[in-house]
Amino acid sequence: MKFEKEEDRLNFVIELLNHPELLQEVRVQEWLAESRNKELYEECRRYLEGGLRLAVGDQLDVEGEYWNFTRKMKSGGRSRRMTWLSVAAAVVILISASWWLLENSLSSKKQEVIPVAEHIAPGRNQAVLITESGEELVLGASGSESRELGEGVSVEYDSLRGINYKLTERAVVSYHTLRVPKGAEYKLTLNDGTIVWLNSESELRYPTSFAGESREVFLKGEGYFSVAHDEQHPFIVVSSDIYTKVYGTEFNVRSYEEEDVHVTLVQGRVSVKKTEDGSEYTLNPGENARFVESVPEITKVNVNRYIAWKDGYFYYENESLESIMDDLKRWYGFDVVYVGNKARDYRFELWASRDSEISVITDLLMKTNRVGIKVNGKTLVVSEVIR
């Protein structure tokens, strides 16, 4: 097979990636035996693996493309956001030396796979607020309300602004717990002005008003904190016996059961320690502290891996499929079964909107021709592709 135009050669590769069964044909195997054709195929396959733009001949810039996309999305309102989200995990290929978006991305070309069940849907804004007396207030994905919860303590909440506290002089301080289930997220503004984003399967216990020398809260799961500055009253997050102390900064704490604890600093400065009486270790912006033992492993990281969820994205660089699936199943509420031992260890680069249907993400993973994903009710069956 010969193509007169480079565009035709590229379209043929796109066809192969969308219909991997064509790889079994002799004519296709002969075409891929030519080094330049094989190189183009592998470049496009790697692009699909990341769901990112790939400039032919240029190096894949995962971080740069992520920030380009988020800047464009944040520059407009809801309608513009949804326009960009519609191509968040789609394939955009460069045909010339300049950046040109194809009007019809590869996401419109459906691969013939078993359809994903409709009830596996993206997560939403949802939580349960529990008072010290045990009263529970279900916070749904829509609507706006104001409730009085205890003497002099009232909360306003809606799906966009989350929870905001208002206290009068006669307010009696008590502890509240915000619990976010699987397949949900929620935002909370504490009485001191600190904003907390809670990820799926997470819980935060906090006082309705801070008193004393420090501002202390207790986290299970994952939370992103934008702390109101107060030099005289440090803000302390206690999670799995890890103490993170700040005076005013932005950072992420990830502390799920059966996982190592990660504290990631975005800006400002924090100190971390194992147990209340342990030695303190200072983090600088862009550093991550991973706790396995009492002494943390502190490394320079791409913070997007740890904070993209707060801005509405999944973001992974050289991440194992099992780790990716662990995050996806928290957000979409499904279970995962692996067939064989290899697939869970395959590593991928991927970014996609958390508003995407799960089929968009599974299609991207399958288009790499490395894994197969089938649906059985609310369970994804993941297997390696035998070549």
Summary of the structure (lengths in Angstrom):
residues: 387
radius of gyration: 23.5
end to end distance: 23.2
largest distance: 81.9
contacts: 1181
relative contact order: 0.11
helix: 25%
strand: 35%
